[in-house]
Amino acid sequence: AIHALEQASLPNVDLSHEIGGMGAFPEPESARVLWLGVARTKALESLHSHLHQILRPYKVGPAEESFVPHLTIARFRNPVSCTDLLGLAGRKKFGKYAISEIVVFESVIENHMA
C-alpha cells in the first residue's frame, strides 16, 4: 500500500487550510490522542477521495464517510485528562497554514493490559 502511495500522482489542489479547535480522543477525560482541527474544504475532500481510491484495493484505512480532517499533535502512552487544556484552547483559531508535504505512516494505539 505504501508503494502504491509513493507511485501515485496527487491531484493539484490548494493545501492551505484553516487550523482551529482542539480535541482529544477517545474522550477528554482519558485521552490517548490530542489533535487540532483542520477546516474541511473541497480541495481536502478531493485529496482524501483520491487517496482512498488508491488504497481501496489494499483494504487500508477507515471508511470514506468517517473522514475527519485533523492534525495529531500528541499521543499519550497512558490515558491523561485534557479537559483543562481543552477548556483553554478548545475553540481557539490558529490561522491558515500551507501544507507543503504529506507524510504517511502507520499509527497504532496499543492497549497494554497488565
C-alpha positions as CSV (number, residue, x, y, z in Angstrom):
1,A,0.0,0.0,0.0
2,I,2.8,2.4,0.8
3,H,4.5,1.7,-2.5
4,A,1.2,2.5,-4.3
5,L,1.0,5.8,-2.5
6,E,4.7,6.6,-3.3
7,Q,4.0,5.9,-7.0
8,A,0.7,7.8,-7.2
9,S,0.4,11.3,-8.7
10,L,-1.6,13.5,-6.4
11,P,-4.2,16.0,-7.7
12,N,-3.0,19.6,-7.9
13,V,-5.1,21.1,-5.0
14,D,-4.6,24.1,-2.8
15,L,-3.3,22.7,0.5
16,S,-3.7,25.9,2.6
17,H,-6.1,25.3,5.4
18,E,-7.5,27.0,8.5
19,I,-6.4,25.3,11.7
20,G,-8.7,25.7,14.7
21,G,-10.2,24.0,17.6
22,M,-8.6,21.3,19.7
23,G,-9.9,17.9,20.8
24,A,-8.9,14.7,22.4
25,F,-9.7,11.1,21.6
26,P,-11.3,8.9,22.7
27,E,-12.6,11.4,25.3
28,P,-11.1,14.4,27.0
29,E,-11.1,12.8,30.5
30,S,-8.9,9.8,29.4
31,A,-7.2,11.0,26.2
32,R,-4.7,9.0,24.2
33,V,-4.6,11.5,21.3
34,L,-4.6,15.3,21.2
35,W,-5.5,16.9,17.9
36,L,-6.0,20.2,16.1
37,G,-9.0,20.6,13.8
38,V,-8.5,21.3,10.1
39,A,-11.2,23.1,8.1
40,R,-12.9,20.7,5.7
41,T,-12.6,22.1,2.2
42,K,-13.5,20.8,-1.2
43,A,-9.7,20.6,-2.0
44,L,-9.1,18.5,1.1
45,E,-12.1,16.2,0.4
46,S,-10.8,15.8,-3.2
47,L,-7.3,14.7,-1.9
48,H,-8.9,12.4,0.6
49,S,-11.1,10.8,-2.0
50,H,-8.1,10.3,-4.4
51,L,-6.0,8.6,-1.6
52,H,-9.0,6.5,-0.6
53,Q,-9.3,5.2,-4.2
54,I,-5.6,4.3,-4.3
55,L,-5.8,2.4,-1.0
56,R,-9.1,0.7,-1.6
57,P,-7.6,-2.5,-3.2
58,Y,-5.4,-2.9,-0.1
59,K,-8.4,-2.6,2.3
60,V,-6.4,0.0,4.3
61,G,-7.8,2.9,6.2
62,P,-11.2,3.9,7.6
63,A,-14.4,4.1,5.7
64,E,-14.6,7.1,3.4
65,E,-17.6,8.6,5.3
66,S,-15.6,8.7,8.6
67,F,-13.1,11.3,7.3
68,V,-12.4,14.0,10.0
69,P,-9.5,16.3,8.9
70,H,-7.2,16.9,11.8
71,L,-3.5,17.1,12.9
72,T,-2.4,14.8,15.6
73,I,-0.1,16.8,17.9
74,A,0.4,14.4,20.8
75,R,0.0,10.7,21.6
76,F,0.0,9.5,25.2
77,R,1.3,6.1,26.3
78,N,-1.2,6.2,29.2
79,P,-4.6,8.0,29.2
80,V,-4.5,11.5,30.5
81,S,-7.1,14.2,31.2
82,C,-7.0,17.0,28.7
83,T,-10.1,18.8,30.0
84,D,-8.3,21.8,31.4
85,L,-6.2,22.3,28.2
86,L,-9.3,21.9,26.0
87,G,-11.1,24.5,28.2
88,L,-8.3,27.0,27.4
89,A,-7.7,26.2,23.7
90,G,-10.6,24.0,22.6
91,R,-12.1,26.7,20.3
92,K,-9.0,28.8,19.5
93,K,-8.4,29.7,15.9
94,F,-4.7,29.1,15.0
95,G,-4.8,30.6,11.5
96,K,-4.2,29.5,7.9
97,Y,-1.3,27.3,7.1
98,A,0.1,26.0,3.8
99,I,0.8,22.2,3.7
100,S,4.0,21.6,1.7
101,E,4.4,17.9,2.3
102,I,2.3,14.9,3.1
103,V,3.9,12.1,5.1
104,V,2.0,8.8,5.6
105,F,2.8,6.4,8.4
106,E,1.1,3.7,10.4
107,S,-0.5,4.9,13.6
108,V,-1.3,2.2,16.2
109,I,-2.5,2.7,19.7
110,E,-1.8,-0.4,21.7
111,N,-3.7,-1.5,24.8
112,H,-1.1,-2.6,27.4
113,M,-3.0,-4.6,29.9
114,A,-1.1,-5.8,33.0
